Amino acid sequence: MDVINESLSPLGTYKEGMPWNPVEKVIMERRSVRRFKKEPLPDNLIRRILEAARFAPSAGNGQPWKFLVIKSPEIIAEMERDATRITKFFMFFYGYTMYWGLRRLITKIMATWSVLRLYSNEFSAPPFFAMTQAAEDQTVYYQGAPVVIIILEDKRGVSNPTIDTGVAGENIVLAAHSLGVGACWMGFTRLLTYYPKWRKKFGLGKYPYRFGNSICLGYPAANVNHEVPREVQLVEWYEGGMKDSPRIDRQGE
Ligand SMILES: Cc1cc2nc3c(=O)[nH]c(=O)nc-3n(C[C@H](O)[C@H](O)[C@H](O)COP(=O)(O)O)c2cc1C
């Protein structure tokens, strides 16, 4: 109790060489979960996870978010179907790895052009790979998750509301992991914004909200113990005067 009283943190203050505390452990050991049990999550557990999002910091405390909890198997299945359908449409034009010969060349040119001109983020390698798999019916987007949380972003948020919704989302993911619930961000829900019916149903893109991101939740069906590598970061430490160069520290080694 003494330790608790001497700092703002309920977990005490840092001591050289101390092991990861529970919060750090949750951060370090969290992995994206992509296989879920069918078992539904109790509403109170979902509400508890959402509390972590509600308490997230935001610029000017603007809280530029709205949370949608999708737990209807019928709706999730339809989201899955429609996301896959629109993926197939896109990959008909851009999915060069799916074709051979002249078709491959044409789609490759279109994909390259799109990366350079239109969708420089969406068409980077990992989403492109996932979309190729989805178009070939190899993977499913929502991985059978019993719950999908959609985060809508209020355009009127202070400064950059995308950061705020990202912070809220990460609170969801971390709180979920700390409570034994698996979570995976699912950026592909954005594909549903191409459908008027989903825009209408969820208010995606309807003022003042636009699509932020989504997160799948559920009890993990498998132990996710593989480590996803992280790059060593060359962090610049500015410790001297204005004329001094920063010290480069290799964070992660
Ligand atoms: C904003 C955001 C969007 C993501 N979208 C997807 C996605 O659509 N599908 C997916 O399987 N993983 C998605 N991820 C999860 C990343 O692939 C994952 O965090 C990364 O590979 C690191 O693995 P880890 O979470 O297990 O540490 C997303 C992560 C973030 C932060």
The ligand as a Gaussian input file, in Angstrom:
#p B3LYP/6-31G(d) Opt

LIG

0 1
 C       -5.536000       0.180000     -37.821000
 C       -5.303000      -1.309000     -37.964000
 C       -5.978000      -2.005000     -38.941000
 C       -5.792000      -3.392000     -39.057000
 N       -6.527000      -4.076000     -39.966000
 C       -6.421000      -5.426000     -40.009000
 C       -7.244000      -6.165000     -40.903000
 O       -8.050000      -5.608000     -41.646000
 N       -7.127000      -7.510000     -40.898000
 C       -6.252000      -8.165000     -40.064000
 O       -6.195000      -9.400000     -40.091000
 N       -5.449000      -7.491000     -39.210000
 C       -5.521000      -6.151000     -39.158000
 N       -4.749000      -5.441000     -38.276000
 C       -3.855000      -6.169000     -37.355000
 C       -2.382000      -6.086000     -37.786000
 O       -2.184000      -6.901000     -38.895000
 C       -1.516000      -6.541000     -36.596000
 O       -1.706000      -5.680000     -35.517000
 C       -0.031000      -6.568000     -36.938000
 O        0.229000      -7.539000     -37.928000
 C        0.817000      -6.906000     -35.709000
 O        0.431000      -8.151000     -35.168000
 P       -0.087000      -8.279000     -33.667000
 O       -1.315000      -7.409000     -33.522000
 O       -0.411000      -9.736000     -33.471000
 O        1.007000      -7.833000     -32.746000
 C       -4.884000      -4.067000     -38.183000
 C       -4.203000      -3.331000     -37.202000
 C       -4.413000      -1.974000     -37.082000
 C       -3.699000      -1.211000     -35.971000

